[in-house]
Amino acid sequence: MRKSIILDTKQEKIISTQIKKGRFSTSEEVVNAGLQLLEDREQKIQTLRAAIIKGKESGYLDNFDPEQYLADINAKYPE
């Protein structure tokens, strides 16, 4: 499906700069790349939201020692 969109001057400049740099051949490629980034970002946000909900639903730990936890993590994954 083809659509026409109206771009402001700043958006036109971004597209033309990307084409001039040789990164893309057409404005459609630039827009497609931008839309892919948006889709990826939305997927990451959705994944994070699901993880937050899962974390909230998992409840709290009794007797959690944050200092010991960090020490265990540092021992498991030394720099």
C-alpha positions in Angstrom: 0.0 0.0 0.0 1.4 3.4 -1.0 0.8 6.5 1.1 1.8 10.0 0.8 3.1 11.8 3.9 3.9 15.5 4.6 7.3 16.1 6.1 8.5 19.2 7.8 11.8 20.8 6.8 13.7 19.1 9.6 12.4 15.6 8.6 13.2 16.3 4.9 16.8 17.3 5.9 17.3 14.1 7.9 16.2 12.0 5.0 18.3 13.9 2.4 21.3 13.8 4.7 21.0 10.0 5.1 20.7 9.6 1.3 23.7 11.9 0.7 25.8 9.9 3.1 25.1 6.9 1.0 23.4 5.0 3.9 20.2 4.8 2.0 19.2 5.1 -1.7 15.7 6.4 -1.4 13.5 8.3 1.0 11.4 5.1 1.3 14.4 3.2 2.7 15.0 5.9 5.3 11.3 5.9 6.4 11.3 2.1 6.5 14.4 2.1 8.7 12.8 4.6 11.0 9.6 2.6 11.2 11.7 -0.6 12.0 13.4 1.2 14.9 10.0 2.3 16.2 8.7 -1.2 16.0 11.8 -2.6 17.8 11.4 0.1 20.5 7.8 -0.7 21.0 8.6 -4.4 21.3 11.2 -3.7 23.9 8.8 -1.5 25.9 6.1 -4.3 25.7 8.7 -6.8 26.9 9.8 -4.5 29.8 6.2 -3.9 30.8 5.5 -7.6 30.9 8.6 -8.2 33.0 7.5 -5.5 35.4 4.1 -7.0 35.8 5.6 -10.5 36.3 7.9 -9.0 38.9 5.1 -7.3 40.8 3.0 -10.4 40.7 5.9 -12.6 42.0 5.7 -10.9 45.5 8.4 -9.9 47.8 11.3 -11.9 49.3 11.6 -12.4 53.0 15.0 -11.8 54.6 16.5 -10.3 51.4 20.0 -9.0 52.0 20.9 -6.7 49.1 24.6 -6.5 50.1 24.9 -10.3 50.1 23.1 -10.4 46.8 25.5 -8.0 45.2 28.4 -9.9 46.6 27.1 -13.1 45.1 26.6 -11.5 41.7 30.1 -10.0 41.8 31.5 -13.4 42.7 29.6 -15.1 39.9 30.5 -12.5 37.3 33.9 -11.1 38.1 35.1 -8.2 36.0 
